[in-house]
Amino acid sequence: MSTPGGPGNPPADVSDASVGQLMSNVSRDLSTLLRQELTLAKAEVKAEAAKAGKGAGMLGGAGFAGYMVLLFLSLALWWGLANVMDQSWAALIVAALWAIAAAVLFATGRRNLRRVEPVPERTVETLKEVPETVRRTP
């Protein structure tokens, strides 16, 4: 949608318009601009929230799957090590392996969550342009 006086369009002839009509037009245009900026901000925040939700869901799924696999593998490893050493040492070795796995999962999840950008950057940029545009308007 193009508007008179917008980019690439000649300025509208306002010589016959009253101050009240001009103020009404400015108010309407500003209201439209703010609604559009709010819509853009909502879209950006929604997209970032979806990324965060996906990352959190992946972390949850990885945690549960890892728990089940490591539970059964750790029991098997514990029993296997108990054949060649004391059971308490075997349990300690298995617990150390769990700690390593937990550290790797934590680091991966943290890295994914750091990619989320909570600030709607495009909206911030366009809002910075609004005061300059209003000042340039004759």
TIROLO-713469 format. One record per residue: x, y, z of N, C-alpha, C, O, CB in turn; residue in one letter. Coordinates in steps of 0.02 Angstrom, whole numbers. Glycine has a CB too. Layout:
N
REC    n.xx    n.yy    n.zz   ca.xx   ca.yy   ca.zz    c.xx    c.yy    c.zz    o.xx    o.yy    o.zz   cb.xx   cb.yy   cb.zz  residu
REC       X       Y       Z       X       Y       Z       X       Y       Z       X       Y       Z       X       Y       Z       A
...
***
This chain:
138
REC    n.xx    n.yy    n.zz   ca.xx   ca.yy   ca.zz    c.xx    c.yy    c.zz    o.xx    o.yy    o.zz   cb.xx   cb.yy   cb.zz  residu
REC      42     -58       0       0       0       0      45      61       0      88      68      43     -48       0      60       M
REC      35     107     -47      75     168     -50      34     226     -25     -27     229     -35     101     181    -122       S
REC      68     272       7      34     331      34      65     393       3     125     394     -13      39     334     111       T
REC      25     445      -8      53     507     -35     107     533      12      98     535      73      -2     560     -45       P
REC     162     554     -17     217     581      23     263     527      49     313     542      81     189     621      80       G
REC     247     463      36     289     408      58     349     402      11     356     441     -36     249     342      61       G
REC     391     352      23     449     342     -20     429     332     -93     390     287    -108     490     282       5       P
REC     455     373    -137     441     367    -208     377     400    -230     361     398    -290     439     296    -227       G
REC     340     431    -186     277     464    -203     284     539    -189     317     559    -142     218     433    -162       N
REC     251     580    -231     253     652    -219     213     669    -156     167     633    -139     226     692    -279       P
REC     230     723    -121     193     743     -61     121     759     -79     106     783    -133     226     804     -28       P
REC      76     744     -33       4     758     -43      -8     833     -39      26     869      -2     -39     720      10       A
REC     -57     857     -78     -75     928     -76    -122     937     -16    -177     911     -15    -110     950    -143       D
REC     -98     975      33    -137     986      94    -157    1059     101    -175    1082     156     -97     964     155       V
REC    -154    1096      46    -168    1168      50    -240    1182      68    -255    1235      97    -151    1201     -16       S
REC    -287    1137      52    -358    1148      68    -379    1115     133    -436    1122     154    -401    1122      11       D
REC    -333    1078     166    -351    1042     226    -346    1087     287    -304    1132     291    -305     980     235       A
REC    -390    1075     334    -389    1114     396    -338    1083     444    -316    1026     434    -460    1116     430       S
REC    -319    1120     495    -272    1095     544    -302    1033     578    -266     986     593    -255    1149     596       V
REC    -366    1035     591    -399     978     622    -395     915     579    -383     861     605    -472     994     636       G
REC    -404     923     514    -399     866     468    -327     840     467    -315     780     467    -422     885     397       Q
REC    -280     886     464    -209     866     463    -191     828     527    -157     777     525    -163     927     455       L
REC    -213     854     584    -198     821     648    -232     752     650    -204     704     676    -222     864     708       M
REC    -292     748     623    -327     684     620    -288     634     577    -282     576     595    -398     694     592       S
REC    -263     658     520    -223     614     476    -159     591     510    -141     532     507    -206     651     410       N
REC    -125     638     543     -63     620     578     -78     569     634     -41     520     642     -29     683     608       V
REC    -131     582     671    -150     536     725    -166     467     698    -144     417     726    -210     564     764       S
REC    -204     464     643    -222     400     613    -160     363     588    -152     303     600    -272     411     555       R
REC    -116     400     554     -55     368     527      -9     344     583      20     290     578     -17     417     482       D
REC      -3     383     636      38     363     692       8     302     726      45     256     747      45     420     742       L
REC     -57     300     733     -91     243     762     -79     180     720     -65     126     746    -166     256     769       S
REC     -84     188     654     -72     131     609       0     107     615      13      47     618     -87     151     536       T
REC      47     154     618     117     136     624     130      99     689     166      49     689     161     200     620       L
REC     103     123     744     114      90     808      83      20     809     112     -26     837      85     132     864       L
REC      23      12     778      -7     -55     774      37    -102     734      45    -160     753     -78     -50     743       R
REC      64     -78     679     108    -120     638     172    -138     676     195    -195     671     126     -83     572       Q
REC     199     -92     713     259    -106     752     244    -157     806     284    -202     820     288     -42     783       E
REC     186    -151     837     166    -199     889     157    -269     858     177    -319     888     101    -177     923       L
REC     128    -272     799     119    -336     765     187    -367     749     196    -427     757      78    -327     701       T
REC     234    -326     725     301    -351     710     335    -376     774     366    -429     773     343    -295     677       L
REC     329    -338     828     360    -359     891     331    -426     915     368    -469     938     350    -306     945       A
REC     265    -434     910     234    -496     930     260    -555     888     274    -608     915     158    -491     923       K
REC     266    -544     823     290    -598     779     362    -617     797     378    -677     799     287    -576     705       A
REC     404    -568     810     473    -583     828     478    -619     894     516    -668     901     515    -518     830       E
REC     441    -596     944     443    -628    1010     416    -699    1005     442    -745    1037     402    -587    1061       V
REC     364    -709     965     335    -776     956     387    -823     924     393    -881     945     272    -773     913       K
REC     423    -799     874     473    -841     841     529    -860     890     551    -918     891     503    -804     781       A
REC     551    -812     931     604    -827     979     579    -873    1034     617    -915    1059     631    -762    1009       E
REC     516    -865    1054     488    -909    1105     483    -980    1079     494   -1028    1116     418    -883    1128       A
REC     467    -987    1015     464   -1053     985     532   -1086     985     538   -1146     998     436   -1049     913       A
REC     585   -1047     971     653   -1074     974     670   -1097    1044     698   -1151    1054     704   -1022     950       K
REC     653   -1055    1094     667   -1073    1163     629   -1135    1184     656   -1179    1218     650   -1014    1210       A
REC     566   -1140    1164     526   -1198    1181     553   -1262    1149     555   -1315    1180     454   -1188    1159       G
REC     575   -1255    1087     604   -1313    1053     668   -1336    1088     679   -1395    1098     618   -1296     978       K
REC     710   -1287    1105     772   -1304    1141     759   -1336    1208     791   -1385    1226     814   -1242    1151       G
REC     710   -1309    1245     693   -1338    1310     664   -1408    1303     679   -1452    1342     644   -1292    1347       A
REC     622   -1418    1252     594   -1484    1239     648   -1535    1222     646   -1592    1244     543   -1481    1184       G
REC     696   -1513    1181     751   -1558    1164     792   -1576    1225     812   -1633    1234     796   -1524    1111       M
REC     804   -1526    1268     841   -1541    1330     803   -1590    1374     833   -1636    1402     854   -1475    1369       L
REC     738   -1581    1379     698   -1627    1419     699   -1698    1391     708   -1746    1428     627   -1602    1424       G
REC     689   -1703    1325     690   -1768    1293     758   -1802    1299     762   -1862    1312     671   -1762    1221       G
REC     811   -1763    1289     878   -1791    1295     892   -1814    1367     924   -1865    1378     931   -1739    1273       A
REC     868   -1775    1414     878   -1793    1484     843   -1859    1502     873   -1902    1534     853   -1738    1529       G
REC     781   -1866    1480     745   -1928    1495     775   -1988    1460     786   -2041    1490     671   -1920    1476       F
REC     788   -1981    1395     817   -2037    1358     886   -2055    1386     902   -2114    1394     824   -2019    1282       A
REC     924   -2004    1401     990   -2018    1430     984   -2052    1497    1024   -2097    1514    1029   -1954    1438       G
REC     935   -2032    1536     924   -2063    1601     910   -2138    1593     939   -2179    1628     867   -2029    1637       Y
REC     864   -2155    1548     845   -2225    1539     904   -2267    1514     917   -2322    1539     786   -2231    1491       M
REC     938   -2242    1464     995   -2279    1436    1049   -2288    1489    1075   -2343    1499    1023   -2244    1374       V
REC    1066   -2234    1521    1120   -2237    1570    1101   -2278    1631    1144   -2308    1663    1140   -2168    1590       L
REC    1038   -2279    1648    1016   -2320    1705    1032   -2393    1692    1063   -2427    1733     941   -2311    1718       L
REC    1011   -2417    1634    1022   -2488    1619    1095   -2503    1603    1120   -2556    1623     978   -2510    1562       F
REC    1128   -2458    1568    1199   -2470    1555    1240   -2465    1619    1288   -2503    1628    1224   -2419    1504       L
REC    1221   -2420    1663    1259   -2415    1725    1250   -2476    1769    1297   -2498    1802    1238   -2352    1763       S
REC    1190   -2504    1770    1180   -2566    1807    1221   -2623    1778    1252   -2662    1815    1105   -2585    1808       L
REC    1222   -2628    1712    1261   -2680    1679    1336   -2670    1692    1372   -2718    1706    1247   -2682    1603       A
REC    1359   -2608    1687    1429   -2594    1699    1448   -2607    1772    1501   -2635    1787    1445   -2521    1682       L
REC    1403   -2588    1818    1416   -2600    1889    1424   -2675    1902    1471   -2696    1935    1359   -2571    1932       W
REC    1377   -2715    1875    1382   -2787    1884    1445   -2815    1852    1478   -2859    1880    1320   -2822    1855       W
REC    1462   -2789    1793    1522   -2814    1759    1585   -2796    1798    1630   -2838    1806    1527   -2785    1689       G
REC    1590   -2735    1822    1649   -2715    1862    1651   -2751    1929    1705   -2764    1955    1648   -2640    1873       L
REC    1594   -2766    1956    1592   -2801    2021    1622   -2871    2016    1640   -2900    2067    1519   -2805    2046       A
REC    1628   -2898    1955    1660   -2963    1947    1736   -2959    1955    1768   -3009    1969    1643   -2993    1878       N
REC    1764   -2899    1945    1837   -2893    1949    1861   -2848    2006    1921   -2843    2018    1864   -2866    1883       V
REC    1815   -2815    2041    1834   -2771    2097    1777   -2769    2147    1724   -2798    2137    1852   -2700    2072       M
REC    1789   -2733    2201    1738   -2724    2253    1678   -2686    2224    1687   -2642    2182    1767   -2687    2315       D
REC    1619   -2703    2247    1558   -2671    2221    1557   -2596    2233    1533   -2559    2189    1497   -2702    2254       Q
REC    1581   -2573    2289    1580   -2500    2303    1624   -2462    2254    1605   -2407    2233    1602   -2487    2375       S
REC    1682   -2489    2236    1724   -2456    2186    1691   -2456    2117    1696   -2408    2080    1793   -2490    2182       W
REC    1658   -2510    2102    1623   -2515    2038    1567   -2463    2034    1557   -2431    1983    1594   -2586    2028       A
REC    1531   -2454    2089    1477   -2404    2091    1506   -2334    2084    1476   -2292    2051    1437   -2410    2156       A
REC    1562   -2320    2115    1594   -2254    2111    1616   -2239    2039    1608   -2182    2016    1654   -2250    2158       L
REC    1642   -2287    2005    1663   -2278    1935    1602   -2262    1892    1604   -2218    1849    1700   -2340    1908       I
REC    1548   -2298    1902    1487   -2287    1863    1459   -2217    1878    1436   -2183    1832    1434   -2341    1879       V
REC    1461   -2196    1940    1436   -2130    1958    1479   -2075    1925    1452   -2024    1904    1437   -2121    2035       A
REC    1543   -2085    1920    1587   -2036    1886    1569   -2031    1812    1570   -1976    1784    1661   -2056    1895       A
REC    1554   -2086    1781    1533   -2084    1710    1467   -2046    1702    1458   -2009    1654    1525   -2156    1683       L
REC    1421   -2054    1751    1358   -2016    1749    1373   -1941    1754    1341   -1901    1720    1312   -2038    1807       W
REC    1419   -1923    1797    1435   -1852    1806    1462   -1822    1741    1445   -1765    1724    1487   -1843    1863       A
REC    1503   -1858    1705    1529   -1834    1641    1472   -1825    1590    1469   -1775    1555    1582   -1884    1613       I
REC    1427   -1873    1587    1370   -1869    1541    1326   -1808    1559    1304   -1773    1514    1328   -1934    1543       A
REC    1314   -1797    1622    1273   -1740    1643    1306   -1674    1623    1272   -1628    1601    1262   -1742    1719       A
REC    1371   -1669    1630    1407   -1608    1612    1402   -1594    1537    1392   -1537    1516    1481   -1612    1632       A
REC    1407   -1646    1497    1401   -1637    1424    1330   -1614    1405    1323   -1568    1364    1419   -1703    1388       V
REC    1279   -1645    1433    1210   -1626    1418    1197   -1554    1441    1163   -1516    1405    1161   -1673    1453       L
REC    1222   -1536    1499    1212   -1468    1524    1244   -1417    1478    1213   -1366    1461    1241   -1461    1595       F
REC    1305   -1429    1457    1341   -1382    1413    1305   -1375    1346    1300   -1319    1319    1413   -1406    1401       A
REC    1281   -1429    1318    1245   -1426    1254    1180   -1387    1261    1165   -1345    1218    1231   -1497    1229       T
REC    1142   -1400    1312    1079   -1364    1323    1090   -1290    1335    1053   -1248    1309    1042   -1393    1381       G
REC    1141   -1273    1373    1156   -1203    1387    1176   -1167    1323    1156   -1110    1312    1213   -1197    1438       R
REC    1214   -1199    1280    1234   -1169    1217    1173   -1156    1173    1169   -1103    1141    1284   -1215    1180       R
REC    1126   -1202    1170    1065   -1192    1131    1023   -1135    1158     996   -1096    1119    1024   -1256    1130       N
REC    1017   -1129    1223     977   -1076    1252    1010   -1007    1244     975    -957    1243     965   -1090    1326       L
REC    1075   -1005    1238    1109    -941    1227    1096    -913    1157    1107    -854    1146    1184    -949    1238       R
REC    1074    -954    1111    1059    -931    1043     993    -892    1039     980    -858     989    1056    -990     996       R
REC     952    -897    1090     887    -864    1091     898    -789    1102     934    -769    1147     841    -893    1146       V
REC     866    -749    1059     871    -676    1065     805    -649    1091     755    -648    1054     890    -643     996       E
REC     803    -626    1154     739    -604    1183     716    -536    1159     658    -518    1170     745    -603    1256       P
REC     760    -497    1128     742    -429    1105     722    -432    1031     761    -457     990     801    -379    1116       V
REC     662    -407    1013     642    -406     943     682    -352     905     661    -294     902     565    -393     936       P
REC     738    -371     877     786    -323     849     758    -282     791     771    -222     787     847    -360     826       E
REC     721    -313     745     694    -275     689     646    -221     713     646    -166     686     658    -322     639       R
REC     605    -237     763     558    -188     789     596    -130     821     578     -72     811     511    -221     841       T
REC     648    -145     859     688     -92     890     718     -47     837     718      14     845     743    -123     934       V
REC     743     -76     784     773     -35     730     721      10     697     734      69     685     805     -81     677       E
REC     662     -18     681     612      24     648     584      77     695     567     131     673     556     -19     621       T
REC     579      62     759     555     112     807     605     169     814     586     225     828     542      80     875       L
REC     669     155     805     719     207     807     711     256     749     730     314     754     790     177     806       K
REC     682     232     694     673     274     634     611     319     640     607     369     605     667     230     573       E
REC     564     302     683     501     340     688     513     413     707     486     456     672     456     308     739       V
REC     551     430     759     560     501     776     591     542     719     570     598     707     603     508     838       P
REC     639     513     685     671     548     628     621     560     572     620     613     541     732     508     601       E
REC     580     510     558     529     517     505     478     570     523     458     610     481     494     450     493       T
REC     457     572     586     409     622     608     439     692     604     404     739     585     385     607     680       V
REC     503     699     622     536     765     619     543     788     547     539     849     534     604     762     652       R
REC     553     743     499     562     763     430     496     780     396     496     814     345     597     708     391       R
REC     441     757     423     375     769     392     359     843     397     359     872     451     320     726     426       T
REC     343     875     338     328     947     340     262     963     373     242    1021     378     327     976     270       P
***
